[in-house]
Amino acid sequence: EAAMAQAPLSAILVMVGGYFVAAMGGAYVARKIVRMPTMRPSLAVGVLLLAATIANFVMIPSPMIMVVLGVLAPIPGAWVGGKLGSEKTG
């Protein structure tokens, strides 16, 4: 708990970037597996990761900037991953 409160901004940004990349990768794989012409599978991955991120912040107190950015990262990451996994882009 004390370590999180004293974490440097660079460490916080790496963690938030990890949330984004995890959502992007999961959404990409979901889109490739399901092969639906919709973003639903990709966004479902984003929602699940958002729920996990919120649970993480409830269990482990974190700096407010990390909470705000962490909650904002999974859905855009899932959208990007879904777009990259669509048949039109590859």
C-alpha positions as CSV (number, residue, x, y, z in Angstrom):
1,E,0.0,0.0,0.0
2,A,2.8,2.4,0.9
3,A,4.8,1.4,-2.1
4,M,1.9,2.2,-4.5
5,A,1.4,5.7,-2.9
6,Q,5.1,6.5,-3.5
7,A,5.3,5.0,-7.1
8,P,6.9,7.3,-9.6
9,L,4.8,8.6,-12.5
10,S,6.8,6.5,-15.0
11,A,5.8,3.3,-13.1
12,I,2.2,4.3,-13.1
13,L,2.2,5.0,-16.8
14,V,3.8,1.6,-17.5
15,M,1.1,-0.1,-15.5
16,V,-1.7,1.8,-17.3
17,G,0.0,1.0,-20.6
18,G,-0.1,-2.6,-19.6
19,Y,-3.9,-2.4,-19.1
20,F,-4.2,-0.9,-22.6
21,V,-2.0,-3.5,-24.3
22,A,-3.7,-6.4,-22.4
23,A,-7.1,-5.2,-23.6
24,M,-5.8,-4.6,-27.2
25,G,-4.3,-8.1,-27.4
26,G,-7.3,-9.8,-25.9
27,A,-9.7,-8.0,-28.2
28,Y,-7.5,-8.8,-31.2
29,V,-7.6,-12.5,-30.4
30,A,-11.3,-12.5,-29.6
31,R,-12.0,-10.8,-33.0
32,K,-9.9,-13.3,-34.8
33,I,-11.5,-16.3,-33.1
34,V,-15.1,-15.3,-33.4
35,R,-14.9,-13.7,-36.9
36,M,-18.1,-11.7,-36.4
37,P,-18.6,-8.5,-38.4
38,T,-19.2,-6.7,-35.1
39,M,-17.0,-5.3,-32.3
40,R,-19.0,-7.2,-29.5
41,P,-16.4,-9.9,-28.8
42,S,-13.6,-7.3,-28.6
43,L,-15.6,-4.9,-26.4
44,A,-16.6,-7.8,-24.2
45,V,-12.9,-8.4,-23.5
46,G,-12.6,-4.7,-22.7
47,V,-15.5,-4.8,-20.3
48,L,-14.1,-7.9,-18.5
49,L,-10.7,-6.3,-18.2
50,L,-12.3,-3.1,-16.9
51,A,-14.1,-5.1,-14.2
52,A,-10.8,-6.8,-13.3
53,T,-9.1,-3.4,-13.1
54,I,-11.7,-1.9,-10.9
55,A,-11.5,-5.0,-8.6
56,N,-7.8,-4.5,-8.5
57,F,-8.2,-0.9,-7.4
58,V,-10.7,-1.8,-4.7
59,M,-8.4,-4.4,-3.3
60,I,-5.1,-2.5,-3.6
61,P,-5.3,1.3,-2.9
62,S,-3.6,3.2,-5.7
63,P,-2.9,6.8,-6.5
64,M,-5.9,8.6,-8.0
65,I,-4.1,9.3,-11.3
66,M,-3.6,5.5,-11.7
67,V,-7.2,4.8,-10.9
68,V,-8.5,7.3,-13.4
69,L,-6.1,6.3,-16.2
70,G,-6.6,2.6,-15.4
71,V,-10.3,2.8,-15.7
72,L,-10.0,4.7,-19.0
73,A,-7.5,2.4,-20.7
74,P,-9.3,-1.0,-21.3
75,I,-12.2,0.1,-23.5
76,P,-10.1,2.1,-26.0
77,G,-7.5,-0.7,-26.0
78,A,-10.2,-3.2,-26.8
79,W,-11.6,-1.0,-29.6
80,V,-8.1,-0.7,-31.1
81,G,-7.5,-4.4,-30.8
82,G,-10.9,-5.2,-32.4
83,K,-10.2,-2.9,-35.3
84,L,-6.7,-4.4,-35.9
85,G,-8.3,-7.9,-35.8
86,S,-11.0,-7.1,-38.3
87,E,-11.0,-8.8,-41.7
88,K,-10.7,-5.4,-43.4
89,T,-7.3,-4.6,-41.8
90,G,-5.7,-8.0,-42.1
